Structure formats: structure tokens, C-alpha cells
Amino acid sequence: MNVAIFVRVSTLDQKNNTDSVETHIERGKMYAQSKGWNVVKIYNLAGVSGKSTIKHRQTLEMFQDVKTSKIQGIIISSLSRLARNTSELLEYSKFFEEHNASLISINESLDTSTSGGKFFYTLLSALSTYEREITNERQIASLNYRRKQGKFTGGMVSYGFKIIDAEVVINEEEATVRRLIYDLFLEHQRTSTVAKELNQRGYVTRKGRNWSDVTIKRLLKNTDAKGIRRCNYRGNSSKENPKGFKPQSEWQFLPCPKLISEEKWEEVNAIIRAQEKGSFFKQPLNKRVHLFTGYLKCEQGHKMSIKSKSNRYTCKECKYGIGKDDLEEVFLSRIKQFLISDEELSEYNQSNIQELNLKVDEIEFAKSELSKLESKLDKLVDLNIKGEIPTKGFKKHYDPIFVRKENLEASIKTLEIELEQLEKAKSSFQIIANKSIDFYNNWNNLDRGEKRYIVEAITNKIIFDNQTILFKLKQIAPLSFLELNPKGQQRGTIL
């Protein structure tokens, strides 16, 4: 198989000599050699931010090479080197799946050409667990650094707060009105009444305008009043995303001064939720609110939907349907069965052992290279002592090798730490599976929006023939124990 190596190293890592393009390329070549693959190209994104890599010219070149079958897979050191946000990871995975190419990540023992690799990728991406941890760590580190430098960390503060020396503090003048809003709502339980009361008392917004019920509701629901400030949730707007909201995996929540007690905030928002629920069911539900609308079809390809005041997905043409709760139960059951597969666990463990062996080989190779460099340095010193290399020119010959030696020593330390982590993580797949089971066991506590997000993340199509349900899921590998056909379709039966 012809493969390519995809390398992205941050400018900071290169500057500090904690990481290098050469290290990643060497790792990729060794991995390809262990698999018997041919490395035919290298895509170098040195110094490129991982926030968005999918439109970089090197990435576009890679896409074209995959489309024309010049390469059948790419090797990366870790998923974070490919992209740092879930949406782009899913786009990459979809592209490789559509063009029958493999995505291989060394650190995660991930190879989408195998069933274990496909499952692991979907699990990390759909639940956003992996991406969220990496993103939060980097965001928090960046925010802490900027705060130490006395710089503003970005974003806007809502009514009742202000920024002083890059810190969010209470604006005492506005805070008085913001607290009054909560008290008035508890008294009247109407946002329009609160707005009217504030306007009659002569209070205006920060922009000098009259208060509206929309503004009141937004401030009442904002968690910063109870000491939790939402950050990094908006970016550049576009036609597809006019409000510029970022994926929720990139959102960050930071502590800030409290305006009211958490108990009062919860009391107010409990009233708002009850009011929203009451009005919600008096109006026709939006189609996208239902979990499987747009994905569920009959065997003839007709879309199945829920009619007003009904709890069943029905097909107008075929005249049959299925209860929405029944479909949700079968969907959840199939995902849980997939997660507890002994076959998947066995396959992942085998992959993990291969990675351990590769890591040992990497360390041995690096130590061998280090020994060669040390010998070269010793020879240079001997030649200098003998006068064969003049002192004036000695530094020119000695320094580059010495720098390579130091970088290699640092690389060996990193590899040894990675090896230790791999040895401790032989059961990592089972841990992830167990956490995922816990997540799905908590399914009934998720709101419909959260459930819908999961369905969209892992579902291509669901087909119902009035007896059985066929789930066509994204990137999930075919497993015989789930009665899957060779195309990776999961079949469930309504009893």
C-alpha cells in the first residue's frame, strides 16, 4: 500500500526544541516499514495551527492525491496533529471513508482500515471526549499565559460585569440592576413585566436602549450571574452560520465573580424551563427536534415522520409505522451491544501490543543514532586536540551535531514516557468502552437536542420494513456478532 506522512508541528514546539518535523517523519517511516507500506509522499504543515487544517494547501494536495489513488492512506503521530476540533476530524474521516483510504494514527493505535480503528475513531469523535480534553487543556494554558502577561483573554462580558487588567470583575452600577432583574422575575414570573418595570423606573441597557423581554430572558439564563462564564463560543460568521457559533466542543466555561447565589439562579431558571416546556407542547414541534427525523425511511425509501399529536413515525405511502420510544430503545440497545464487544476489545489489544513493540524499536533505533552522534563528537574533539581541526573552525563542525544529540536525547525521554504510558494503557479500550456505556446509561437524562446531536454524529440512515430496523451508521465497523452484513449495516428487530 502506498501511504503518505502528514506532519504538523507548532511553531512554539519547534522554537523550544520539544518537537520536530524530522522526529514525526522518522516515526511515520518506521511505522510504515513495520507494516510493509511504501511512503511515497510527505505533507509538511510545520508552524500551522491545529485549529483548522482542512483548507491548507498541503491538505488540499493530500485530498487530490487520495482522489487520484496516488496514496491509499496517511500516517499521523496523533489525532491532535491532524486537527484540534471534532467537526474537522469527522470531515477527514468521512473523506477517507468515501474514497476507501485509511487514516492511521500512531499514538492512538488507530487505523481506519481495520474495524477496531473505525470504531475507536467514531467513539472519540462522536462523544467528543478526546477532542474536548485536548482543546480545553490548550485553551486553559493559553488563557493562563495571557492572563499572566496582563492581556485580555477575549470575548465580551455581559451586563453587570467589566474588564479591569484582563480580569472579569463586577460592575457595581450595573450589578444592582442585574440583581434586581432576578428579584423582579421571582415576583412577577414574566420577562415582559420585568422589562416594563425597569423601563418605568428609568433604567436603560448598556447601549442606552429600553429593556425588552428577550434581553431579560437572555440575562436570566446566563450562567455568569452564578459565577460561571461561557467563553470561546463565537467566531467568524458566515452564510451557513450567521451567528458564528463554534462547535460546543470548543466552548469553555471559566469561573467569575458571582452576582447572585446559585440557589436563586436555579430557582429562576427552573421557572423558565417550566414555562418553556409548557409553551413548547402547545405548538407544533419542529421536525429536527425529533431524534430520527430525516434519517428514518421505509424500505421503499419514503421518509417517515411524526404527525402532530402522535408518538409514532409513520410512512404515508406504506401505511405503517413504529413508536418513537421503541425506535429510540432499539437504537440505544444496538450502540451498547457494540461497545461491549469482546471481538473489538481483542482486536484493539492486539493493535496495542504492536504499538508497544514499535515503540521499543523506536527507542532502540534512537539510542543507536545517539551512540553514533556521541562517537562523532568524540572524534571531533580528538581531531581538535591533535590539531587536525583548528579551534577557530571547530565550533562550526561541533555545534550542529551537539544540537542533534540534545534533541535526540529529549526525543528518547519522550519516547520512554510514551512507552510507559502505553504499558499502563493496555486496558484503555475497555476504559473508554466503560465510560461510553456510562454515557449511554445516562441517555434518559439528556435533552432532545443533545440526543439529536449524537444521532447526527453517528447515523447515516435507518431503514424500517415494518418488522426489522436496519441501522447504517458512520465509521462503525462490521461485526458479525451484531448480525452485520459485509457493508457494515447493523440490523435490529422489533419484538
Disulfide bonds with the S-S distance in Angstrom:
none
